[in-house]
């Protein structure tokens, strides 16, 4: 349509928290970005980028591929010149996982020769060297990720992990190639494609590596990875003349007040620490999943808990449990059944909180939990604010009243984030495009004075 710009970038995320992180990074860069849930929601015209957030991370590959391809068709119809497939920074998958099959299906659909896999999130110390993923100085397979209840990561070698679930040949772009800059990356890639490799794990140690990879791959038909590499695409678009500074806009969100709640399904250590800090000043209810399996009405108990404390106090409700308790439940009922039970409980509670008790500020911790809650609330579109640091990506949804929403990865964020973000939701955001420095400086509110403070992420 004349006068309506087409997308230059379309992303497909395999979970909700990853999708909003990616959208928020582009928004912080000043890129007009839409964010919808599921492949059926309409893509509104007028944006330069769009993110479709799915819930495909742990479903069977055939089902995941179908949903990812449907989302890709939506984005291509809207004019997207590049498709990005987003997955977790810890490459959450298994030998039967769907990262490889989804990427292969997208490669075939787009007629692309090869693509890169860039899961690193250097901001957190999640890096890739010699094809092995590290969290700080710890190999992924030796980290707490090996105990993940849905995708235990016991092998640190991402080349091997990806090859186990892929038909195409997997290769590695080692750090000397990445360190050679965009032209070196393209030359190294061309050489390896010449010997039959099509899927490439990219060594990534520094933020500058992400920038170099983005500069080399901004016009690839398909790019895959964690959201961090996409934050470096807008500068590459500017340099290539695909966009200009006049097309960039300030990032903004309205202030929303009202009853506040946190729902946490993640068992990650960071979420547990955040809940403990939040509970020092706020009511916390921990739901015993064993009670739920025994037939007790834990949802009604949660309603009664919320009614006792809302709207005067912010509350938190969680299904998190110690590792030994989770393992006992998984042995008794199965890994998938336990996860589905926890998600369905929190989704039912979310509907009570928002529809019956008037919660207008809501934080959801955990990717799979976020997906279940968003589906239960019927959310199809999220107006995203700017990325403000690890795990802090706020949005607003209409249900039909405006609700301030943060979908947070279980593994990210600072200990005080729950209280701080709920407070920040009561204040508007307006930030000019962040074109130079990345990652951005976190801006939060000093609740004692009301003055903004800047803290390094």
Helices and strands as residue ranges (DSSP letters): E 9-13, H 16-28, E 33-37, E 49-53, H 61-77, E 83-86, H 99-110, E 115-118, G 122-124, E 126-129, E 132-135, E 138-139, G 140-142, G 144-147, H 158-164, E 169-173, H 175-179, H 181-193, E 197-202, H 207-217, E 222-225, H 227-230, H 233-240, G 245-247, E 251-253, E 259-264, H 269-279, E 283-286, H 289-293, H 298-309, E 315-318, H 323-333, H 335-351, I 352-356, E 359-365, H 367-377, E 383-384, E 394-398, E 402-408, H 417-424, E 429-431, E 442-445, E 452-455
